[in-house]
Structures are given as C-alpha cells and as structure tokens.
Amino acid sequence: MDAIEDSSTLWTLLSRPGWEIKPNPVKHLLKIKAPDYQEALILYTNYRKFLATWAASLNCTCALIGIQGMRGAAFKILAATPASQQKLYEDLIFASLQRSVRFESNGLAESDGYARRRHRNFEDNICESSGFYIAETFLYPELRPIVDEVFSNPDKKLALTRMSDNFQLIVSASAARAMSSDSQDVVRRRTTDFWHARDYQIFIQKFKQDGSTGFEITYQATTNLPKTNPLAAWAQFTTSYRFFEIDIGGRREVYRLGEGKDITPINRPKIVS
C-alpha cells in the first residue's frame, strides 16, 4: 500500500465505532482515542506521516493517540515542519479529500447513503478546527490550488461558488461563522437565495466587465436564512472575487472564490425580490 492509498483508508478507519477525534486548538493538541491498544498501534504505525501533517494544519504541536477508558496517551507524534507539511499535503491530504467527496451528490447510489452520512459526520468533526467545509462535489485537479488556499488560511472568510448554479461548494469555517451557518447549510446555499436581487444584477454586470481580473463589490444579503424568510437578518457585505475557468468533460465551468472583507448588520431592505 503506497502513501496515497494509505492516507485514503484513514477516513474509513477513524469513522468506525469506538474512535474519537478531538482537536484542541487552545492547547495545540490533536487528540485521537482508539478502541483498544492494537488499533492505536495500527494507527501509529501506518499513519504517522499523515497525522504529523494533520496536526500541523490544525496549528497543533503534536497528535496524541490514546485508548478508550485509559488516561494519557499511548503514542505521541510531533507536528510536521512547514516544508514537509507542504510535501505531505500534496501527496496525502488532497488524495484523502478527493476520496471522501469523490461522488457528485446526484450520482450516489442509495446503498451508499449510510457510508456518506458517516463520512459527513467525520468531516464535520475535523472541519470546525481545520478551517473549511466542503460539499459533495468532485474535486477536479484544477481546483487543487483553491482547496490548498482555503485549507491553509482558516482565518480568512473564503467561499468557492460554482457560477452555473450559484452553489457554494467550499466554505471556510470563518466564513460560515460570519453567515451564522453550520456545515450542513453553508455548502448548500445559492447566492440568489440570499443576495438582494438588485445587488446580484450589479454583480453579474461587473463579472461581464471585470471577470478576467477580479473585483471587489459591496452588496446586501441575509446572513442566516433565505431572503424570503421574514426573520432573516440582513447585512452589508464587502467581498473581493477571483474567477477560475476549468474544463469539465469537454465543457467549461466557471468558479468564483470570494474573500469577505467586511460585514455590517443593517435593517431589512424594502425590496427583497
């Protein structure tokens, strides 16, 4: 089993009953509880490099592997250095993410529903600290630099959106908190369900004029609920956008990466269509 295959099987291993994953960014520790010593030894022996990279990506000093029902740690793995972290990210982390979200949501077989829920639950556990949420979408190689940027900048309010249907696909934890959204909701949003219609039309005009270079725009949108909900909270956003066009099965698809600069609460606009 090579390194990439090895890392891909890690998600399946940690999703099994009896495992716990507890990142502690305050104490800079990545804590993992195994069902028993034998399982802990297997994890330590086969996944040391991956865990070193994972710990570094969470800004932790080390990963501690413990055993259920016992205090302390059976194994300690120091976080990877910056240089080795980047190399291992290229070889391991992206491959694992690619495996965990390799199916389009409309292409999943019904029999895969349970496995998908388990992957989603595991993903939610790590995303809160690692800095981003991701929808069930195929990660094309051309999107690797974007995934890397979001993964490496958990404090930035970043969101990747597909232009054809306005679905948000990858959202940093910082952006999700700014929009008062959890992981399940934030990667299923459509821009047109939240943006003021007037401002969205301005955005489209600017995209036609300046899409090749990118631009910054200030607009009004709801933060927590769709704009048709009378209880939705409104805010004024200032966001900078960059655009990427990639080939998907012989057709071109455009994505936009937005970085939130400022959010100011406002009163509900008179026109919300």
Steps between C-alpha positions, in 0.01 A plus 500: 500500500655830395473830688197631312301177538608486862369847577172440316413205725553713811154657469335159498702390801418804714131488406457157658329463842722557800716776349500862617672802341539807723711788366585742782624826340524668842759250626634443146431126516335255261356224719384166358347219707525144365271211606797297630879484503526290183298754301709784646819321396368450145414870476842606629691255278317567172401867522776685685588725205140586428424578865810719522368702206146511635624627838702773330200608288299545822778712651564223755841408634433126498244221459425280802357151453322369807285199585136501608465465878864590569653833597798644321635420155647178368679670208615854422570635151666839455344736246667521160739784421372755240708353216398142557144608571464643151649190336278265697198718427555453129542123536253417774242756606360589160481130409300431815264790441458389140402152617262618772299724265562322170132464410270771371196517729265403215715200406504320836331164510233455765701220659782749562281723718623364831865524398445855378344602833796352690747683278300821550496461880875440505558793267296729725714405800827606336374800306412710804868537582671442167334794336255397228188307407456323167193382308458165326674601181778354290831673567643562156882532491468860382330584830796375706657849544165631627456212746857558615439873549185446707663220699807712574310815604236400759471859627397642161134519401529299176228336292517322164180522292407339168374771266261282297266429791635735773561214743769551767728196494786577739466744791750586772386467859555874544261575213242257638508671839460840333189370327368337819491165322600145583684262270188331367341827393790711385608270215148477360431870466413670174612861464167600347310377808686742729617800295280803435389466135621848408849434635520161330428664165780749568729208581418330167571824312837539672581135425438559129721808509776402744476121541841444345676711764269467798341777703363609838130571558279617786153346513207422729404142593353297781738326738311210657185428297381541139382852418138386463489419874370802697722402794820513294773737621647735239851638468717697261791294369820611329664211315782467248460241223731303274374277219624166368396317183572128465412227252253237620425222254538721196313798641624804684392573857566829682558518875543804719700526821374773730685642799287692748650833603227664708153415635270763654148420629224711340123535511287290269495657148163606362546294181619141541396337174 
